Each structure stands twice: as structure tokens, then as C-alpha cells.
Amino acid sequence: MELSLVQRLLLIEILISEIWSQERPGPMRAECFGNLLRITLSAEYFKDKYLSFSVVDQSGIAWELNEAIASQCGYTVTYSNWSNIEFRASALSCHSRLEEDMFIITVEIKASHAADMKNATTHMKSASCSYGPWSARELVCESNYMEVSVRRKVPQTVKDFIQDEPEDWNLAFLEAKGEEASIWQIVFHQPEEKTALLVSDAWSAGYGLNTTDTRVVLRIPYTAAQIQLVKDHGITFSAVRSSIFYKQRWMILMVDTAVACPVDAVDYINKTIIWTVPKYIQPVSAGETSSKDVLVEAGVDLHKLSAKEMASRKYVLLNDLHAIMMMIPIGAEGGYYKTSVRSGQHGTKYAINLFLEHQWEDNKWGLTKYIIIKEIETPFEQVELVITNNSNLSLRLMNVTVGTFLPDVKLVKLTIEGTTVAVPEAVQHGYLTYEIRYANGSKAYIIQVPLDAPSIKKEYMGADMRAYTLNVTLAFIIHPTSETFTVPVITVSAVKDAVLPSARGFCDGRNLHLIITHGNVDQNWLPFISDTHLTPESVKKYNYSLRDNGTHLAISVPFLSSHMNYEDFHASGLKASLHLTLKDGITLANRREFSVSCSFSPSQLIQCLPNGTVVITAVKLVGAEDLDTSLFVLRDRQCKPSLVTERTATFKFNVNTCGTSRKFNSTTMTYENDVLYFRPGSDMLVYRLRFVCWYAIKQAVDVQYESKKNPPPNIKPGFGSLALSLKLFKEKSYTEPYQELEYPVVKYLREALYFEVELLQPKDVRLELNLDDCWATNSQSQDSLPQWPMLINGCENSEDSYKAVFHKVNYSLRVKFPQHLKRFEVRMFTFVQGTTLLQEQLYFHCSVMICSAMQQPSGSLCLRRCNPGKHRLDRSAEPHQHAKVSSGPVLIRKENN
């Protein structure tokens, strides 16, 4: 059956519609919507790529688009549904190819990972859409331009008739005069004046003008100079009143090309978007005396919705005599939430792309089709982000989840201790980041960092608890707007792993000593005696001793010093105590207090010299802090101290002066005096210290007292079973030991051997491991010969050209008790016979001593065997337990080929 033209066109339209509807998903998808074509680019496919758009004309030339050319030629590039990219084109765009009732557009898209578009891939998309019939006038309000096209009615001209007289042109319309050679021009009607522009000038000004066989087209960017803002029913419109004049042989034809598009017209009431568009607005309806509605339809994303579809989405479309109103609940289907930033704060906006088509007939134009595409965004609404601490303390990991975010957000940077790094570089600081996605499209980010990372602040909370604080700032970017915002993340985890510093004290004849073993909470604690911070300067000033080797802090204070507390005199001597406080390095709050008390012989206070000179030191006792030591006197109040400190007063005088009394017997001569203190301004005696010197008739000696020692409790060495290990490590970092399956280990000349001796059991913080002797043999027997000594009495072998090197052991995740380990390295030059390097397997052995790390009954310390730069101290008085441990074998080779 032969089809009519109308039937054939209808069939073509149906077939094209079928093709679009069945098109398989890919990086680009084309859809026809009346006189508009839309090409949607897959956000996933073009993710993180720079894009450029060009339109290919009928000659195959690609014209690259920018914002100005796009709005002038009828193209729109926008984003929808987070990151999907849309390209829209008008049927009458500059490069459309019109064939009967069909328009064809070819788009070239280049994508590159580089901003300069190097190594770009090219994607071509050609699409054709059928459209018809055209209305007498069609108005389009796009997001970046206004377009008006009107039917061009040109009377038939008389064949071969030519009018060459230019005067006839000038008599028609003054506005159309222009240049003699001009083809056409446009006249803008403004309240103040009329402005006429030739086609070339109009194009230069950004206007798009075009003609087809049947239509005249004018396209106006919203930034055009001739746009006027007018109000109609309280709604602001961007409007242009214009006329296009063109010459057709003997005629000058005029076409009214007025257009107006709503600028605002949107209200937000009770979580509802209200969009109002007045009907028959000026200047679009100028000259009309009667009109009636033909069609009012609306939709979303260019899709028209039926009344049933609108009801299911709770949309409301109202059409009364004066206006069309559309009401959309915020958050309804068809729109989407997008991330936004205001004053640095994270929030969201609800976005929806509405579509309205209004057709009416009037007595001037006949049928007018008015299409409005309205991209609406609701006002900014701040959204509080949730930071969840999911730390796994058993694995010593801080684990924080930050979210939730919409899909258009991406984490790009972290600021750690003032240093900003990109996400991939954060791994070098111990920070791992993960993105997790949820079923609804939203996502969150996980930040994971070890508790022992340097950037994690550790603070003692009390008892055995420590607070671990994660303080990092996350920087995010929003696509496609490239807005940025930051989220500070501060979380605290309490961990029961605090090791407090401990102390042991002892005294010798002239000093009080405190040995403080560091814990893991006192790195920033400061030592104070009274209100004096013990710094190198203050220690030197008071003649104290302060040493810190990283694991222990040793403090020695002379018996007669400014910060000593003198508690009581008794028959055997004077009891003195030293009080030390560890204070927080920031708040100076007291964190830990230690003290040591000892009784000192009175001989420390008095000297009876053979020449009859007496030197006596009086001390201010605890409880008498208000005494002024400079006011101490002897019996003769004219005898005043020659040296005064805050707590002591020293007198030096002859036994025949200062009111000293004398007694004799058959063998000795006794001198006696008192140190006195009277309340200032009165004769009230508040302090008396009596002292005596005995001189033999033929010899003068110092008075001697037996000092009654009362040392504090000490730890007795344990004699339980011991478990030891001697390991060989691969590197100086002591992170990876050789495993059992890797033995025998092959080593070459000049290579170093890194040994670690460890006390495995018992795990007693009061015990300390000390090296005695370490040697090598060529058999597993520890006593076999020959032997090559590496350490002797805990020190390097002085006869070795390449002496052993000791390495300090610090607290770490693996090393809980640094005093239980010793590390040293030796070079392969050590193992020679004569001048020949051994080339056989060797076994290594060490003898160790395990002793108390606390004060011994004799008052000596459990001293380490040998430190670099220090001589080994006598160990004869130390209670200890011997043990031996071995490792190997190691194969010695001369050269490494």
C-alpha cells in the first residue's frame, strides 16, 4: 500500500523514536525533545577528564565552543544529577542541517587528563531529530540564551524584475537605511531610543541571527547590552523588543522578533518550590487583542509528565486566567541534592531542571509556542557532618569515619601538623584513606592511622590511661563547580597503656641521688625541685648533677644545698630529704613526685681544725621556713655567719672567741658554743643548735659520729628461670631478624653483623640485662677453640682493629622493656687467623648478667656493662645471675661476586 507524505513522515518519526529508546547505554546518549536535542555524557566514563566541545558544520569543519559562541549559536553545556554532563542544541542552531522536517547535528567531544588537552581522545556523535509542524512563532528560554523564530512569509516576486534605484530603499524605512550594500539589519526598540545594527555588527555584539527557507531566527545571550528587565504580575523578565529588516529584491520586509524570559519567578514556602509564569506577557503579547490557550504541559529534564505522573511525585500544575503555577516539594523525585559551600561551611541545595510548554493562539500571530527551561536551586542549607570514632585499640589503630557526602564530593588533601599533603602522599605520614559508597549513592571517608604515628598527640590522663588525639584537617573539592571546603577532624581515644616513671634513691657520704626510670607518658614532663626547674643552667648554678640517657634520669644533690629539706636532728645525725616533682611541660601541673631521705653524720656540719679554728654550718629545719638564716648568731651575738644560703648559715671562728666555753679533763680539752636565733625585735629564742669540739692534749681530730643508715626498701634479685635470645638482624634498623630457615647466613668481607641479645622471660621491669663477654667459635660448642672475642667484660675488644659498636635501644611497639635488650654490631674483619680471613661457618655466643635495676643493699646501682665513651664500673657488689646464649651459623666469604 502506498503511503502518503504525511504517513511517511510519521513513520520516520516513529522509527527514529524507536532507535533512540533502544539505544544501548554508552559514554554518550542522544535524545530528541521537540525542537531540542540533548546529548548526555556518562559521568563515570568521563570522570576526572578535561573536555572540549565542537560542532561540525555541513562542510566537515569543527567549530570549538566557548560560552560566548554557545549562547550565540544555540548550544548549552550544563551538568545534571551530580556529574552527568549535558549538551543541548536548538533545532535552529548555527550548524544544524535542516532536511524537510528533520534537523541533524554532529558534535565532536575531546577528552584528556591534561588541562592543555594533550593526548586527547576524540568522540564523535551525530544525531538527527524530526520536528514539525513549526508554529508561526516559537520562543525558547534556555539557561544561557533566549531564542525567537518566526515564520517568514515572502510574497512571490515578478520574474526577471530588477529595481536598481537605491532611493526606493531609503523611502521605505529610515531604520533600514544602513549601508547601501547591507543585506539586512536588526532594530532594537528601547524606551529611550531605537538602535539599528547591521548583521556583522550584531554578530560582533554576540547576537545570533539566521534565516532558513521558511523562518527568521534571533538568539540573544542574557548578557546582551539591549536586554531590558521588565516586571509583569510582580515577576521580573529579561526582555528584548526588536524588529528584523531584510531586503527581498524590490521589498523591505520587517519581522517582529520580541522575546521575554522569566528571571526569578521562584518562591520557597513550606519546603515547596513555587514557580510562577504569567501568561501573555509584554512585549511578547504586544498588539494582540484576543488569545486562548491551546496547550499547557510541564515536566522535568525536558520530559513532559502526565497528570498521573505529576500526582505520583506530588507535583501540582495550576493554570488560571493570568498565570501558570508549578509547585514541587523539595526533595521530590526528578530533582537531586547537590553539595554547596557558604562561608566555608558544608551544605546542600536541592536542584531540579523544570520544563514548561505553553501554546496559545491570538489574532496577531496565530499559534505561538513558548518553551521555558528553568534550572532551579533551593537556598543553601547547612549540613552537619558526622565524625565517628571506630578505633581498634587492640590493633593500636585510630579509625575515623567522616560523612556522609553526596557523590559530587571528593577528598583531595590532608593537613597533618601544619603540613598539607595530597591523599596519595598521606601514606608517607602513616595515614590511609578509604572511600566507602552506600546504596543510595552517598559516600563517606575512613581515615586510618596507627596510635604510634608521630602526629598523634599522646597525653597522660591519670591512673594507667593515656589519651591519643587525632587532629587532621580534610580538604574536599566539589564537582563540577570546583568549590572547596575543609572538615577538621579531632577525635580522642583513651587507652590503658600508661607506664608511669618510677624512681629509686640512695645516699653516699655527701650527696642524695635519685634515679628515675622513664615511662611512656613523661616525654614532656619537666623536673622541678621546689620551684626551680632543673635545666643545664640551674644545675650548674647550684652545683647539682643531672644526666638523662633516654631511659633514665639521674639527679644528684649535695647534702648542703639550697633545696635540701632538713627534717630532724637526732643522736646519730641529721635527717635530710630531697623532693623532686615532675610537672607537665605545658600546664606545669604536678604529675609525679619522688623523694629520698637519708641520715647524715654531724661531721658534715662541723670541722674542728688543729689550729683552733671551728667551721660550723647551721641548717633551717622543716617547719621553720620563716627563719632568716642571715640572723643566726653565736653566743656572742656579734659573731654572724660568714656564708648564708636560704637554708644554711656557716660560721668560721676561733675557739677562743664568740663566747665559746672550755672544759678540761685528763686527756681532752672541750670547746662548746651554740648557734642561736632570736625573733626579730625581741629576745625570744626560737632556735638553738649546740656543738662541741674535743681536742686531745697531744692531737686535734674532728668529732666522729657513727651514722645510722636507714636506706629505703630495695628489690632483691630474682632467681627464677630465665629465657634469652641472641638474634642476628639484617639491617641497622633492627626491624627484621634472620629467620630459622635462612640459616646459615652468608656474609662477606666489610659487611656488618647486627646482634641483639634479649631477656625474654621473666617480663620484670625491675630486671636489667647486661652483657659480659661475647665471642665467636667455629662449632656450636661455647667452649670450643679457637675463639674470637667481640666483647670483653661488656666492652669492645681493645685489641680489635674494628671495634664493636653499641646501639641504643628505645621503647617501641616491639620493645616494651628497653632494659631487657642490648644491641651491637661487629665487622667481618674481626674473624681472622693471622692475616687470613676465615672462610667457614661461625657460631656466636654471649654471656650475660641479669640483675636488679633498683637500688642494691650496698647502695650501688645495677650498672650497665659498657656504654660508648664510658669506662666499665666495678660490678663486684652487684647481685646478679649469669646465663649464656648462642646463635648461628654464619658462613664467611671473602668476596661478594
PENORHU-V657292 format. One line per field, one symbol per residue. psi: psi as a letter, one per 40 degrees, with the letter a starting at -180 (. if undefined). A space follows every 10 residues. Layout:
# PENORHU-V657292
psi: ???
This chain:
# PENORHU-V657292
psi: hhiidddddd dddddddddd dehiiadihi ihgbfihhhh hhdddfhfih iihihhadee hhhhiadddd ddefihhiii gcehhhhiii dfideihhhb fiihhhhhhh hieidefifi ihhihhiihi hiiiidhhhh gideiihhhi hhhhihihhe hhhehedddd echddecaid eidiihhhhi ddihhhhidd ddddeeihhi iadeihhhhh ieeidehihi ihfehhihih hihhhihgbe ihihhhfiih hhdcehihhf fhhhhhhiif iiedehehei iiidhhiiah fehhhidddd ddefihhhha deihhhhhhh eiidaiiiii hhfeihaiih iigihhhhhi iieddbhhhh hhhhhhhiih hhhhihhhhf hgddefhhhh hhaiiieeih hdihhhfehh iiddeddeee hhiihhiide eiiihhhhhi deidehhhhh dibfiihhhh gihhhiihhe eeiiiihhhh ihhhhgehhi iiiiiiiade ihhhhhhiae efdeihhihb ehhgiddddd defihhhhed dihhhhhidg ideihhdiia deahhiihhh hhihedefih dihiihiihi ieeeehhhid eehhhhhiih ihefdehhde eiiadheehi iehhadeihh ihiieeiffh iiiiaddihh hiiihihihh eifhhehhhh iihhhideih iihhihhhhg iiiihiiifa iihiihihid ieefdhihid eeiihhiihe iihhihhhhd iigheeihhh icihiiieie hdeiiiihhd ihfeiihdeh dgiihihihi haddhdgdee iiiiiiieed gihbehhigi iiiiiihihh iheahideei igiidhihei ihihedehhi hiiiiiiaih hhidih.
